[in-house]
Amino acid sequence: MKSRAKTASPSKSETPNRRSVAESVALLTGSQREASLRQLAPTATDAAHLLAEWGFWARPNQLAPEEPWTIWLQLAGRGFGKTRSGAEWIYHRWREGLMRRAALIAPTPADARDVMIEGESGILHVGYVAERPLYEPSKRRLTWPRDGGTEPATATIFSGYEPDQLRGPQHDTAWGDELAVWNYPREAFDNLMLGLRLGENPQAVFTTTPKPIALLRELVRRPDVKMTRGTTYENIQNLAPAFQAEIVSRYEGTTLGQQELLAVLLEESEGALWKRAMIRRVPTAPHLLRIVVAIDPAVTAREESDETGIIVAGRGRDGNGYVLADRSGRYGPDQWARRAIEGFDEQQADRIVYEANQGGDLVAHTLTTVRKNLPLEAVHATVSKRARAEPIAALYEQGRVYHVGTYEVLEDQLCSWEPLSGMASPDRLDALVWALTALFGTPDAVPTDLDPSFFEGFHRESPWRGRF
């Protein structure tokens, strides 16, 4: 092993002032600073090593907890230094001989490449230059060199878009970045943890700015998860003035600022149309007058494409709506058509609804190629997504829509979509809106205050069933 400068341990978890050793030294008087640096790095070689020592530059809450742990969750604001924390932790795991097989998980493969690996604070920019890994993008792999007694190690890139890639591989080390915005957080997390079984002390780090998703709320409450927090302001002096002027000043003091700058895990997204208290559940649906399958198809089926939203919902004799199934996912055209038709058969639906604006002819052709004579209904978007979603959110607020079971990904999407923020509406949410609009009609077409007795006498075998 190379000679190392004497610095703060990379596992140190807290100091009273949360400053890095470097910051503390910088605040000393000239003579004190000189004496401290001599003690830390008595030779020129030690001084050179000091530049690569994360324990010298890191703030205490950027370092791994001292007590034993399997999962370390770092919740921190934008610009805090989460990426650097994760990259340095990976480097030190290898340097200490604890890492042979690692997993790197980002929201998308491009995020893994651009942020975790090649980014300014990524893996290729930490540690000693001679010890940096070989990056083979085509193999989704990093390989660290053998260094004296240190065993060679590899890290493989995965993404929250493809959770099944994590089904099967075994690891002793994992770093998941921006967990809160993974497309399939639950599935990817579960598959990762089931494979974290190599070595004497397998560990996983998750670095993320929080969002109110179910998995993150669970991890925060788990006693076995070690958590550190940090804010944007702790690293503000290292952030661009434009970021401070445009982002920090704009969101400072707002609810969104609490989440993005202070890393507060909010119960709800401030501008979301749906709140979690609005989602009501029942174990089974009552007798239903009409059932539809709604499809919001993705344009492409590549690894980073949008999902195809497929929601099955019905309307009961009581006048309420019931969400019966969420069959959404990332599929090719033949796959989503079969998934939709399976849902149609399982729930004995009346028709399949699809958006005509989004390649409607192709959608109809794909479905009828799998099965002819399907009852299809093309719907046309004539108003904004927000305008379509608001009446459906109002039905939830009135207690007129129930979920038959739990649909975690759908519910996270409902409670995190903020239409005024400019963020694209998620595909499951879009499909849900189409399904319930087909059942309840538009606000101008069908009153939402019908007396439940209106539906008495009608049943799903009635020739009138398609009208309600």
DRENDO-1510 file (C-alpha; in Angstrom, 1 decimal, always signed):
<recs>
REC; n; res; u; v; w
REC; 1; MET; +0.0; +0.0; +0.0 .
REC; 2; LYS; +1.1; +3.5; -0.6 .
REC; 3; SER; +2.1; +5.8; +2.2 .
REC; 4; ARG; -0.9; +7.9; +3.3 .
REC; 5; ALA; -1.1; +11.3; +4.9 .
REC; 6; LYS; -2.6; +11.4; +8.4 .
REC; 7; THR; -6.2; +12.6; +8.0 .
REC; 8; ALA; -9.6; +12.2; +9.4 .
REC; 9; SER; -10.9; +8.7; +9.0 .
REC; 10; PRO; -13.2; +8.1; +6.0 .
REC; 11; SER; -15.7; +6.5; +8.4 .
REC; 12; LYS; -16.0; +9.5; +10.8 .
REC; 13; SER; -19.7; +10.3; +11.1 .
REC; 14; GLU; -20.0; +13.6; +13.0 .
REC; 15; THR; -18.2; +16.6; +14.4 .
REC; 16; PRO; -19.8; +19.5; +16.4 .
REC; 17; ASN; -19.5; +22.1; +13.6 .
REC; 18; ARG; -19.9; +19.8; +10.5 .
REC; 19; ARG; -17.0; +21.4; +8.8 .
REC; 20; SER; -14.4; +19.4; +6.9 .
REC; 21; VAL; -10.8; +19.2; +8.2 .
REC; 22; ALA; -9.8; +21.4; +5.3 .
REC; 23; GLU; -12.4; +24.0; +6.2 .
REC; 24; SER; -11.3; +23.9; +9.9 .
REC; 25; VAL; -7.6; +24.3; +8.9 .
REC; 26; ALA; -8.5; +27.2; +6.6 .
REC; 27; LEU; -10.1; +29.1; +9.5 .
REC; 28; LEU; -6.9; +29.0; +11.6 .
REC; 29; THR; -4.5; +31.9; +11.8 .
REC; 30; GLY; -1.4; +31.7; +9.6 .
REC; 31; SER; +0.9; +30.1; +12.1 .
REC; 32; GLN; -1.7; +27.7; +13.4 .
REC; 33; ARG; -2.6; +26.7; +9.9 .
REC; 34; GLU; +1.1; +26.0; +9.0 .
REC; 35; ALA; +1.6; +23.9; +12.1 .
REC; 36; SER; -1.6; +21.9; +11.4 .
REC; 37; LEU; -0.6; +21.2; +7.8 .
REC; 38; ARG; +2.9; +20.1; +8.9 .
REC; 39; GLN; +1.4; +17.7; +11.4 .
REC; 40; LEU; -1.1; +16.3; +8.8 .
REC; 41; ALA; +1.5; +16.1; +6.0 .
REC; 42; PRO; +5.1; +16.3; +7.3 .
REC; 43; THR; +6.7; +15.6; +3.9 .
REC; 44; ALA; +6.1; +16.7; +0.3 .
REC; 45; THR; +4.9; +13.2; -0.6 .
REC; 46; ASP; +2.4; +13.4; +2.3 .
REC; 47; ALA; +1.2; +16.8; +1.0 .
REC; 48; ALA; +0.6; +15.3; -2.4 .
REC; 49; HIS; -1.4; +12.5; -0.9 .
REC; 50; LEU; -3.4; +15.0; +1.1 .
REC; 51; LEU; -5.0; +16.2; -2.1 .
REC; 52; ALA; -6.5; +12.8; -2.8 .
REC; 53; GLU; -7.6; +12.2; +0.8 .
REC; 54; TRP; -11.4; +12.3; +1.1 .
REC; 55; GLY; -11.2; +12.3; +4.9 .
REC; 56; PHE; -9.5; +15.7; +4.7 .
REC; 57; TRP; -12.0; +17.4; +2.4 .
REC; 58; ALA; -15.3; +15.8; +3.4 .
REC; 59; ARG; -17.7; +17.3; +5.8 .
REC; 60; PRO; -18.7; +14.9; +8.6 .
REC; 61; ASN; -22.1; +14.1; +7.1 .
REC; 62; GLN; -20.5; +13.1; +3.8 .
REC; 63; LEU; -18.7; +10.2; +5.6 .
REC; 64; ALA; -20.1; +6.8; +6.3 .
REC; 65; PRO; -21.4; +6.2; +9.8 .
REC; 66; GLU; -19.0; +4.6; +12.3 .
REC; 67; GLU; -21.4; +2.1; +13.8 .
REC; 68; PRO; -22.1; -1.2; +11.9 .
REC; 69; TRP; -24.7; -0.9; +9.0 .
REC; 70; THR; -25.9; -2.6; +5.9 .
REC; 71; ILE; -27.8; +0.3; +4.4 .
REC; 72; TRP; -26.6; +4.0; +4.5 .
REC; 73; LEU; -29.2; +6.5; +3.3 .
REC; 74; GLN; -27.8; +10.0; +2.5 .
REC; 75; LEU; -30.7; +12.5; +2.2 .
REC; 76; ALA; -29.3; +15.8; +1.0 .
REC; 77; GLY; -30.3; +18.9; -1.0 .
REC; 78; ARG; -29.2; +19.8; -4.5 .
REC; 79; GLY; -25.5; +20.5; -4.8 .
REC; 80; PHE; -24.7; +19.1; -1.3 .
REC; 81; GLY; -22.0; +16.7; -2.6 .
REC; 82; LYS; -23.9; +13.4; -2.7 .
REC; 83; THR; -22.2; +12.2; -5.8 .
REC; 84; ARG; -18.8; +12.9; -4.4 .
REC; 85; SER; -19.8; +11.0; -1.2 .
REC; 86; GLY; -20.9; +8.0; -3.2 .
REC; 87; ALA; -17.9; +7.9; -5.5 .
REC; 88; GLU; -15.4; +8.3; -2.7 .
REC; 89; TRP; -17.2; +5.6; -0.7 .
REC; 90; ILE; -16.8; +3.2; -3.6 .
REC; 91; TYR; -13.2; +4.1; -4.0 .
REC; 92; HIS; -12.5; +3.5; -0.3 .
REC; 93; ARG; -14.4; +0.1; -0.3 .
REC; 94; TRP; -12.0; -1.0; -3.0 .
REC; 95; ARG; -8.9; +0.5; -1.4 .
REC; 96; GLU; -9.7; -1.3; +1.8 .
REC; 97; GLY; -10.1; -4.7; +0.0 .
REC; 98; LEU; -13.9; -4.9; +0.8 .
REC; 99; MET; -15.2; -4.7; -2.7 .
REC; 100; ARG; -15.0; -7.4; -5.4 .
REC; 101; ARG; -18.3; -7.1; -7.1 .
REC; 102; ALA; -20.2; -3.8; -7.0 .
REC; 103; ALA; -23.5; -2.5; -8.4 .
REC; 104; LEU; -24.0; +1.1; -9.5 .
REC; 105; ILE; -27.6; +2.0; -10.0 .
REC; 106; ALA; -28.9; +5.3; -11.4 .
REC; 107; PRO; -32.3; +6.4; -12.7 .
REC; 108; THR; -31.1; +5.7; -16.2 .
REC; 109; PRO; -28.0; +4.3; -17.8 .
REC; 110; ALA; -27.2; +7.8; -19.1 .
REC; 111; ASP; -27.3; +9.1; -15.6 .
REC; 112; ALA; -24.9; +6.4; -14.4 .
REC; 113; ARG; -22.5; +7.4; -17.1 .
REC; 114; ASP; -22.8; +11.2; -17.0 .
REC; 115; VAL; -23.1; +11.6; -13.2 .
REC; 116; MET; -21.8; +8.6; -11.2 .
REC; 117; ILE; -18.9; +7.7; -13.5 .
REC; 118; GLU; -17.8; +10.5; -15.8 .
REC; 119; GLY; -19.2; +13.5; -13.9 .
REC; 120; GLU; -17.0; +16.0; -12.2 .
REC; 121; SER; -17.5; +14.3; -8.9 .
REC; 122; GLY; -17.9; +10.8; -10.3 .
REC; 123; ILE; -15.8; +7.7; -9.9 .
REC; 124; LEU; -13.3; +8.5; -12.6 .
REC; 125; HIS; -12.3; +11.7; -10.8 .
REC; 126; VAL; -11.7; +10.5; -7.2 .
REC; 127; GLY; -8.7; +8.9; -5.5 .
REC; 128; TYR; -5.2; +8.6; -6.9 .
REC; 129; VAL; -4.9; +8.9; -10.7 .
REC; 130; ALA; -3.0; +5.6; -10.9 .
REC; 131; GLU; -5.7; +3.8; -9.0 .
REC; 132; ARG; -8.7; +4.9; -11.1 .
REC; 133; PRO; -10.6; +2.1; -12.8 .
REC; 134; LEU; -10.9; +1.1; -16.5 .
REC; 135; TYR; -14.3; +2.1; -17.8 .
REC; 136; GLU; -15.8; +0.0; -20.6 .
REC; 137; PRO; -19.1; +1.6; -21.6 .
REC; 138; SER; -20.1; -1.2; -24.0 .
REC; 139; LYS; -19.8; -3.7; -21.2 .
REC; 140; ARG; -21.5; -1.4; -18.5 .
REC; 141; ARG; -18.4; -2.1; -16.4 .
REC; 142; LEU; -15.6; -0.5; -14.4 .
REC; 143; THR; -12.5; -2.5; -13.4 .
REC; 144; TRP; -10.1; -1.5; -10.7 .
REC; 145; PRO; -6.4; -2.5; -11.0 .
REC; 146; ARG; -4.7; -4.9; -8.6 .
REC; 147; ASP; -2.6; -2.8; -6.2 .
REC; 148; GLY; -0.3; -4.7; -3.9 .
REC; 149; GLY; -2.5; -6.7; -1.6 .
REC; 150; THR; -5.7; -5.2; -3.0 .
REC; 151; GLU; -7.8; -7.6; -5.0 .
REC; 152; PRO; -9.1; -6.5; -8.4 .
REC; 153; ALA; -12.7; -5.5; -8.4 .
REC; 154; THR; -15.5; -4.7; -10.9 .
REC; 155; ALA; -18.6; -2.5; -10.8 .
REC; 156; THR; -21.5; -3.1; -13.2 .
REC; 157; ILE; -24.0; -0.4; -14.2 .
REC; 158; PHE; -27.7; -0.9; -13.7 .
REC; 159; SER; -30.7; +1.4; -13.8 .
REC; 160; GLY; -34.0; +2.0; -12.1 .
REC; 161; TYR; -35.6; +1.6; -15.5 .
REC; 162; GLU; -34.7; -2.1; -15.7 .
REC; 163; PRO; -35.1; -3.7; -12.3 .
REC; 164; ASP; -35.0; -7.2; -13.6 .
REC; 165; GLN; -31.3; -6.7; -14.6 .
REC; 166; LEU; -30.6; -6.9; -10.9 .
REC; 167; ARG; -32.4; -10.2; -10.6 .
REC; 168; GLY; -29.6; -12.8; -10.3 .
REC; 169; PRO; -26.3; -11.0; -10.0 .
REC; 170; GLN; -24.6; -11.1; -6.6 .
REC; 171; HIS; -22.7; -8.2; -5.1 .
REC; 172; ASP; -20.8; -7.2; -1.9 .
REC; 173; THR; -21.1; -3.4; -2.6 .
REC; 174; ALA; -23.8; -1.2; -4.1 .
REC; 175; TRP; -24.3; +2.5; -4.7 .
REC; 176; GLY; -27.7; +3.7; -5.7 .
REC; 177; ASP; -27.9; +7.4; -6.8 .
REC; 178; GLU; -31.2; +9.4; -6.8 .
REC; 179; LEU; -33.3; +6.6; -5.5 .
REC; 180; ALA; -36.3; +8.9; -5.2 .
REC; 181; VAL; -36.6; +9.2; -9.0 .
REC; 182; TRP; -36.0; +5.6; -10.1 .
REC; 183; ASN; -38.8; +4.4; -12.4 .
REC; 184; TYR; -39.3; +1.2; -10.4 .
REC; 185; PRO; -37.8; +2.0; -7.0 .
REC; 186; ARG; -39.4; -0.9; -5.1 .
REC; 187; GLU; -38.6; -3.6; -7.7 .
REC; 188; ALA; -35.0; -2.4; -8.2 .
REC; 189; PHE; -34.3; -2.0; -4.5 .
REC; 190; ASP; -35.7; -5.4; -3.6 .
REC; 191; ASN; -33.8; -7.2; -6.4 .
REC; 192; LEU; -30.6; -5.4; -5.4 .
REC; 193; MET; -30.9; -6.2; -1.7 .
REC; 194; LEU; -31.7; -9.9; -2.5 .
REC; 195; GLY; -28.4; -10.1; -4.4 .
REC; 196; LEU; -26.3; -8.2; -1.8 .
REC; 197; ARG; -24.9; -11.4; -0.3 .
REC; 198; LEU; -21.2; -11.6; -1.1 .
REC; 199; GLY; -18.3; -11.0; +1.3 .
REC; 200; GLU; -18.2; -10.7; +5.1 .
REC; 201; ASN; -19.8; -7.2; +5.2 .
REC; 202; PRO; -22.0; -6.4; +2.2 .
REC; 203; GLN; -23.1; -2.8; +2.2 .
REC; 204; ALA; -25.3; -0.5; +0.1 .
REC; 205; VAL; -25.3; +3.3; +0.0 .
REC; 206; PHE; -28.2; +5.3; -1.4 .
REC; 207; THR; -27.7; +9.0; -2.1 .
REC; 208; THR; -30.7; +11.1; -3.0 .
REC; 209; THR; -32.6; +14.3; -2.8 .
REC; 210; PRO; -35.9; +13.2; -1.2 .
REC; 211; LYS; -39.3; +12.9; -2.9 .
REC; 212; PRO; -42.5; +11.6; -1.2 .
REC; 213; ILE; -42.4; +8.0; -2.5 .
REC; 214; ALA; -43.4; +5.0; -0.4 .
REC; 215; LEU; -40.1; +3.3; -0.4 .
REC; 216; LEU; -38.2; +6.3; +0.8 .
REC; 217; ARG; -40.6; +6.9; +3.6 .
REC; 218; GLU; -40.2; +3.3; +4.7 .
REC; 219; LEU; -36.4; +3.5; +4.7 .
REC; 220; VAL; -36.4; +6.6; +6.8 .
REC; 221; ARG; -38.5; +4.8; +9.4 .
REC; 222; ARG; -36.4; +1.6; +9.4 .
REC; 223; PRO; -34.2; +1.3; +12.6 .
REC; 224; ASP; -31.6; -0.7; +10.7 .
REC; 225; VAL; -31.0; +2.0; +8.1 .
REC; 226; LYS; -28.3; +4.5; +9.0 .
REC; 227; MET; -29.2; +8.0; +7.7 .
REC; 228; THR; -27.3; +11.2; +7.3 .
REC; 229; ARG; -28.8; +14.5; +6.1 .
REC; 230; GLY; -27.3; +17.6; +4.5 .
REC; 231; THR; -28.5; +20.8; +2.9 .
REC; 232; THR; -27.5; +22.8; -0.2 .
REC; 233; TYR; -26.3; +25.6; +2.1 .
REC; 234; GLU; -23.5; +23.5; +3.5 .
REC; 235; ASN; -21.7; +23.5; +0.1 .
REC; 236; ILE; -23.0; +26.8; -1.1 .
REC; 237; GLN; -19.5; +28.4; -1.4 .
REC; 238; ASN; -18.6; +25.7; -4.0 .
REC; 239; LEU; -21.7; +26.2; -6.2 .
REC; 240; ALA; -21.9; +28.6; -9.1 .
REC; 241; PRO; -23.1; +32.1; -8.4 .
REC; 242; ALA; -25.8; +31.6; -11.1 .
REC; 243; PHE; -27.1; +28.6; -9.2 .
REC; 244; GLN; -27.3; +30.6; -6.0 .
REC; 245; ALA; -29.1; +33.5; -7.8 .
REC; 246; GLU; -31.5; +31.5; -9.9 .
REC; 247; ILE; -32.3; +28.4; -7.9 .
REC; 248; VAL; -31.6; +29.0; -4.3 .
REC; 249; SER; -33.2; +32.5; -4.2 .
REC; 250; ARG; -36.2; +31.3; -6.1 .
REC; 251; TYR; -37.0; +28.3; -3.9 .
REC; 252; GLU; -35.8; +29.5; -0.6 .
REC; 253; GLY; -38.6; +29.6; +2.0 .
REC; 254; THR; -40.9; +27.5; -0.2 .
REC; 255; THR; -42.2; +24.0; +0.3 .
REC; 256; LEU; -40.4; +22.8; -2.8 .
REC; 257; GLY; -37.3; +24.5; -1.3 .
REC; 258; GLN; -37.6; +22.4; +1.8 .
REC; 259; GLN; -37.4; +19.3; -0.3 .
REC; 260; GLU; -34.8; +20.3; -2.9 .
REC; 261; LEU; -32.6; +22.5; -0.7 .
REC; 262; LEU; -33.1; +21.3; +2.9 .
REC; 263; ALA; -33.7; +17.7; +2.0 .
REC; 264; VAL; -37.0; +17.5; +4.0 .
REC; 265; LEU; -39.0; +14.4; +3.1 .
REC; 266; LEU; -42.4; +15.9; +2.5 .
REC; 267; GLU; -45.6; +14.0; +3.0 .
REC; 268; GLU; -47.0; +15.4; -0.3 .
REC; 269; SER; -45.7; +17.3; -3.3 .
REC; 270; GLU; -46.8; +20.9; -2.8 .
REC; 271; GLY; -48.5; +21.3; -6.2 .
REC; 272; ALA; -49.8; +17.8; -6.6 .
REC; 273; LEU; -53.5; +17.4; -7.5 .
REC; 274; TRP; -53.7; +14.1; -5.5 .
REC; 275; LYS; -52.9; +13.8; -1.8 .
REC; 276; ARG; -52.4; +10.5; -0.1 .
REC; 277; ALA; -55.4; +11.0; +2.2 .
REC; 278; MET; -57.5; +11.1; -0.9 .
REC; 279; ILE; -56.6; +7.5; -1.9 .
REC; 280; ARG; -59.2; +5.1; -0.4 .
REC; 281; ARG; -59.0; +1.3; -0.5 .
REC; 282; VAL; -61.3; -1.6; -0.5 .
REC; 283; PRO; -60.5; -5.3; -0.5 .
REC; 284; THR; -62.9; -6.1; -3.3 .
REC; 285; ALA; -65.1; -4.2; -5.7 .
REC; 286; PRO; -68.9; -4.3; -5.6 .
REC; 287; HIS; -71.0; -5.2; -8.6 .
REC; 288; LEU; -69.8; -3.1; -11.5 .
REC; 289; LEU; -71.9; -1.7; -14.3 .
REC; 290; ARG; -69.1; -1.0; -16.6 .
REC; 291; ILE; -65.4; -1.8; -16.8 .
REC; 292; VAL; -62.8; -0.3; -19.1 .
REC; 293; VAL; -59.1; -0.9; -19.9 .
REC; 294; ALA; -57.3; +2.4; -20.7 .
REC; 295; ILE; -54.0; +2.5; -22.6 .
REC; 296; ASP; -51.5; +5.4; -22.7 .
REC; 297; PRO; -48.9; +3.9; -25.1 .
REC; 298; ALA; -45.2; +4.7; -25.3 .
REC; 299; VAL; -44.0; +5.9; -28.7 .
REC; 300; THR; -40.9; +3.6; -28.5 .
REC; 301; ALA; -39.8; +0.6; -26.5 .
REC; 302; ARG; -36.1; +1.4; -25.9 .
REC; 303; GLU; -34.4; +1.0; -22.5 .
REC; 304; GLU; -35.1; +4.6; -21.6 .
REC; 305; SER; -38.5; +5.0; -23.2 .
REC; 306; ASP; -41.6; +6.0; -21.3 .
REC; 307; GLU; -43.8; +3.3; -19.9 .
REC; 308; THR; -47.0; +2.2; -21.5 .
REC; 309; GLY; -49.8; +3.0; -19.0 .
REC; 310; ILE; -52.4; +0.3; -18.7 .
REC; 311; ILE; -55.1; +0.8; -16.1 .
REC; 312; VAL; -58.3; -1.3; -15.6 .
REC; 313; ALA; -61.1; +0.5; -13.8 .
REC; 314; GLY; -64.9; +0.1; -13.3 .
REC; 315; ARG; -67.9; +2.0; -12.1 .
REC; 316; GLY; -70.3; +0.4; -9.6 .
REC; 317; ARG; -74.0; +0.6; -9.0 .
REC; 318; ASP; -73.1; +2.9; -6.1 .
REC; 319; GLY; -71.9; +5.5; -8.6 .
REC; 320; ASN; -68.3; +5.2; -7.4 .
REC; 321; GLY; -65.2; +4.3; -9.5 .
REC; 322; TYR; -62.9; +1.4; -8.7 .
REC; 323; VAL; -59.3; +0.9; -9.9 .
REC; 324; LEU; -59.0; -2.8; -10.5 .
REC; 325; ALA; -55.5; -3.3; -11.9 .
REC; 326; ASP; -52.3; -1.6; -13.0 .
REC; 327; ARG; -50.7; -3.6; -15.8 .
REC; 328; SER; -48.3; -0.8; -16.9 .
REC; 329; GLY; -44.7; -1.3; -17.8 .
REC; 330; ARG; -42.1; -0.8; -20.4 .
REC; 331; TYR; -43.2; -3.0; -23.3 .
REC; 332; GLY; -42.9; -3.4; -27.1 .
REC; 333; PRO; -46.1; -2.9; -29.0 .
REC; 334; ASP; -47.0; -6.6; -29.1 .
REC; 335; GLN; -46.3; -6.9; -25.4 .
REC; 336; TRP; -48.5; -4.0; -24.3 .
REC; 337; ALA; -51.3; -5.2; -26.5 .
REC; 338; ARG; -51.2; -8.6; -24.9 .
REC; 339; ARG; -51.0; -7.1; -21.4 .
REC; 340; ALA; -54.0; -4.9; -22.1 .
REC; 341; ILE; -56.0; -7.8; -23.6 .
REC; 342; GLU; -55.1; -10.0; -20.6 .
REC; 343; GLY; -56.5; -7.3; -18.3 .
REC; 344; PHE; -59.6; -7.1; -20.5 .
REC; 345; ASP; -60.2; -10.8; -20.2 .
REC; 346; GLU; -59.4; -11.1; -16.4 .
REC; 347; GLN; -61.8; -8.3; -15.5 .
REC; 348; GLN; -64.4; -9.1; -18.2 .
REC; 349; ALA; -64.2; -5.5; -19.4 .
REC; 350; ASP; -66.6; -3.8; -21.8 .
REC; 351; ARG; -64.0; -2.0; -23.9 .
REC; 352; ILE; -60.5; -0.8; -24.4 .
REC; 353; VAL; -59.9; +2.9; -24.4 .
REC; 354; TYR; -56.9; +4.5; -26.0 .
REC; 355; GLU; -55.7; +8.0; -26.8 .
REC; 356; ALA; -56.2; +8.8; -30.5 .
REC; 357; ASN; -53.8; +11.7; -30.5 .
REC; 358; GLN; -50.8; +9.4; -29.8 .
REC; 359; GLY; -50.6; +7.2; -32.9 .
REC; 360; GLY; -54.2; +6.1; -32.5 .
REC; 361; ASP; -54.4; +4.2; -35.8 .
REC; 362; LEU; -51.3; +2.3; -34.8 .
REC; 363; VAL; -52.7; +1.5; -31.4 .
REC; 364; ALA; -55.9; +0.1; -32.9 .
REC; 365; HIS; -53.9; -1.9; -35.5 .
REC; 366; THR; -51.6; -3.4; -32.8 .
REC; 367; LEU; -54.6; -4.5; -30.6 .
REC; 368; THR; -56.6; -6.0; -33.5 .
REC; 369; THR; -53.5; -7.8; -34.8 .
REC; 370; VAL; -53.4; -9.7; -31.5 .
REC; 371; ARG; -57.2; -10.2; -31.4 .
REC; 372; LYS; -59.8; -9.2; -33.9 .
REC; 373; ASN; -63.2; -7.6; -33.1 .
REC; 374; LEU; -62.1; -6.0; -29.9 .
REC; 375; PRO; -64.5; -3.3; -28.6 .
REC; 376; LEU; -62.2; -0.3; -28.9 .
REC; 377; GLU; -62.9; +3.4; -28.1 .
REC; 378; ALA; -60.6; +6.1; -29.3 .
REC; 379; VAL; -60.5; +9.2; -27.1 .
REC; 380; HIS; -59.3; +12.6; -28.2 .
REC; 381; ALA; -57.3; +15.1; -26.0 .
REC; 382; THR; -58.8; +18.5; -26.6 .
REC; 383; VAL; -57.6; +20.2; -23.4 .
REC; 384; SER; -54.4; +20.1; -21.4 .
REC; 385; LYS; -53.4; +17.2; -19.2 .
REC; 386; ARG; -54.0; +19.3; -16.1 .
REC; 387; ALA; -57.5; +20.1; -17.3 .
REC; 388; ARG; -58.2; +16.4; -17.9 .
REC; 389; ALA; -56.7; +15.4; -14.5 .
REC; 390; GLU; -58.4; +18.0; -12.3 .
REC; 391; PRO; -62.0; +16.5; -12.5 .
REC; 392; ILE; -60.6; +13.0; -11.8 .
REC; 393; ALA; -58.6; +14.3; -8.8 .
REC; 394; ALA; -61.9; +16.0; -7.6 .
REC; 395; LEU; -63.6; +12.6; -7.7 .
REC; 396; TYR; -60.9; +11.2; -5.4 .
REC; 397; GLU; -61.3; +14.2; -3.1 .
REC; 398; GLN; -65.1; +13.6; -2.9 .
REC; 399; GLY; -64.5; +10.0; -2.0 .
REC; 400; ARG; -65.9; +8.6; -5.2 .
REC; 401; VAL; -62.9; +6.6; -6.4 .
REC; 402; TYR; -61.5; +3.5; -4.6 .
REC; 403; HIS; -58.4; +1.4; -5.2 .
REC; 404; VAL; -59.0; -2.3; -5.0 .
REC; 405; GLY; -55.7; -3.1; -3.3 .
REC; 406; THR; -52.5; -1.1; -3.4 .
REC; 407; TYR; -50.8; +0.3; -6.5 .
REC; 408; GLU; -47.6; +1.7; -5.1 .
REC; 409; VAL; -46.0; +3.1; -8.3 .
REC; 410; LEU; -49.3; +4.5; -9.6 .
REC; 411; GLU; -50.0; +6.2; -6.2 .
REC; 412; ASP; -46.5; +7.6; -6.0 .
REC; 413; GLN; -47.1; +9.1; -9.5 .
REC; 414; LEU; -50.4; +10.6; -8.5 .
REC; 415; CYS; -49.1; +12.2; -5.4 .
REC; 416; SER; -45.9; +13.6; -6.9 .
REC; 417; TRP; -47.1; +15.0; -10.2 .
REC; 418; GLU; -47.2; +18.8; -10.1 .
REC; 419; PRO; -48.8; +20.1; -13.3 .
REC; 420; LEU; -47.7; +23.7; -12.8 .
REC; 421; SER; -44.1; +22.7; -12.4 .
REC; 422; GLY; -43.8; +21.8; -16.1 .
REC; 423; MET; -43.0; +18.1; -15.3 .
REC; 424; ALA; -44.4; +15.6; -17.8 .
REC; 425; SER; -47.4; +13.7; -16.5 .
REC; 426; PRO; -46.5; +10.0; -15.8 .
REC; 427; ASP; -48.0; +7.3; -18.1 .
REC; 428; ARG; -49.9; +5.4; -15.4 .
REC; 429; LEU; -51.5; +8.6; -14.3 .
REC; 430; ASP; -52.5; +9.4; -17.9 .
REC; 431; ALA; -54.0; +6.0; -18.3 .
REC; 432; LEU; -55.9; +6.3; -15.0 .
REC; 433; VAL; -57.4; +9.7; -16.1 .
REC; 434; TRP; -58.5; +8.2; -19.5 .
REC; 435; ALA; -60.1; +5.2; -17.7 .
REC; 436; LEU; -62.1; +7.2; -15.2 .
REC; 437; THR; -63.0; +9.9; -17.7 .
REC; 438; ALA; -64.5; +7.1; -19.9 .
REC; 439; LEU; -66.5; +5.9; -16.9 .
REC; 440; PHE; -67.6; +9.2; -15.5 .
REC; 441; GLY; -67.5; +11.3; -18.7 .
REC; 442; THR; -66.3; +14.9; -18.9 .
REC; 443; PRO; -67.6; +17.4; -16.3 .
REC; 444; ASP; -69.9; +18.9; -18.9 .
REC; 445; ALA; -71.2; +15.6; -20.3 .
REC; 446; VAL; -72.0; +13.6; -17.2 .
REC; 447; PRO; -73.0; +15.0; -13.8 .
REC; 448; THR; -70.9; +13.8; -10.9 .
REC; 449; ASP; -73.6; +14.1; -8.3 .
REC; 450; LEU; -75.9; +11.4; -9.6 .
REC; 451; ASP; -78.0; +9.7; -6.9 .
REC; 452; PRO; -76.8; +6.1; -6.5 .
REC; 453; SER; -80.4; +4.9; -6.9 .
REC; 454; PHE; -80.1; +6.1; -10.6 .
REC; 455; PHE; -78.1; +2.9; -11.2 .
REC; 456; GLU; -80.6; +0.5; -9.6 .
REC; 457; GLY; -81.9; -2.0; -12.0 .
REC; 458; PHE; -79.0; -1.7; -14.4 .
REC; 459; HIS; -76.4; -4.5; -14.5 .
REC; 460; ARG; -73.5; -5.5; -16.7 .
REC; 461; GLU; -75.6; -7.8; -18.9 .
REC; 462; SER; -78.0; -4.9; -19.7 .
REC; 463; PRO; -77.9; -3.7; -23.3 .
REC; 464; TRP; -77.7; -0.2; -21.8 .
REC; 465; ARG; -74.4; -0.9; -20.0 .
REC; 466; GLY; -72.2; +1.0; -22.5 .
REC; 467; ARG; -74.0; +4.2; -21.8 .
REC; 468; PHE; -73.0; +4.6; -18.1 .
</recs>
